[in-house]
Amino acid sequence: MNALQKLHTFGLDAHANAVRVIEDDAQLHAFARHAGSAPFWLLGEGSNTVFVEDFEGTVVRIATRGITVEETHDAYCLTVAAGENWHSLVEWTLSNGIFGLENLALIPGSVGATPIQNIGAYGVEIARFIDAVIWRAFDSAEVHRLSAQECAFGYRDSIFKTELADKGIIEQVELKLPKQWQPQQAYAELAALNDPTARDIFDTVVEVRQRKLPDPARLGNAGSFFKNPVITREHYLHLQQQWPAMPHYPVDETRVKVPAAWLIDTLGFKGKGCGGVRCHINQPLVLVNEGQGTGEQVLTLARAIRDQVQDNFAITLENEVRLVGKQGLIVL
């Protein structure tokens, strides 16, 4: 059995039958051809995966590297290997005078994971900049170039979590960053900046995230555990009668997004926990492992939060973190 504790940022004491590292295209091709022969779990940097049990299969770590840039009249077109570190890529673009990704600074994980979750922060989602995703199918080992439209991006969602889930592997992500840059300052911390540069946005995002969120290297966690729920405007107006201070963000004419952290905090979960797992004292949306946490404790706490939010607000929370058990993905 191979230890997984250091391969996922939540740091639970879990194991897999085997761990395999893929570092180049030849290994990717060979893996895709034989992917159906035994149970496996694809892993980048383990920042959005929690192994709540020993996994009865092979954990396949994607560690490919490479960044290429082509310049057009109005944009920089990047092709980035799936195994590249996301935050390092954001830093690299800034250092090379390529702007647009600064709002997404310090999001943990690999580049290959970004389209799956359609990562987002401070008013920006990666879908804004994705031109295409290079994806290899397991059944044929053939490579496909999926346009941004074909990726069917939604809030923390994409085709890679639905129709194409477990049917292939992301090899590269193609990004298109316009040369004509505009700062995105929709959130309060950024709105306070006066005529900021991309570096100003980056520095502020890093400072805010470091202040509000625990560092996985020091305190085991997988970032935001739940998605921010989207509900109807009518539902929100009904809830607002009882909770006038409930914040919300318009999604469209009929729906609003409610911060999951506010719901969890309002129910008194901040700092509360189960054994070695608890809601972070500064950010209740983040579950943390204080060193002796177990998978059972993660599930117990997460289910308690989900059930109480449902009972009090008639809102069903969905976990953003991927929970892995003996046979693979499990339902909270």
Buried (B, 14 or more C-beta within 10 A) or exposed (E): EBEBBEBBBBBBBBBBBEBBEBBBBEBBBEBBBEBEEEBBBBBBBBBBBBBBBBBBBBBBBBBBEEBEBEEEEEBBBBBBBBBBBBBEBBBBBBEEEBBBBBBBBBBBBBBBBBBBBBBBBBBBBBBBBBBBBBBBBBEEBEBBEBEBEBBBBBBBBBBBBEEBEBEBBBBBBBBBBBBEBEBBBEBEBBEEBEEBBBEBBBBBBBEBBEEEBBEBEEBBBBBBBBBBBBBEBEBBEEBEEEBEEBEBEEBEEEBBBBBBBBBBBBBEBBEBBBBBBBBBEEBBBBBBBEEEBBBEBBBBBBEBBBEBBEEBBEBEBEBBBBBBBBEBEBEB
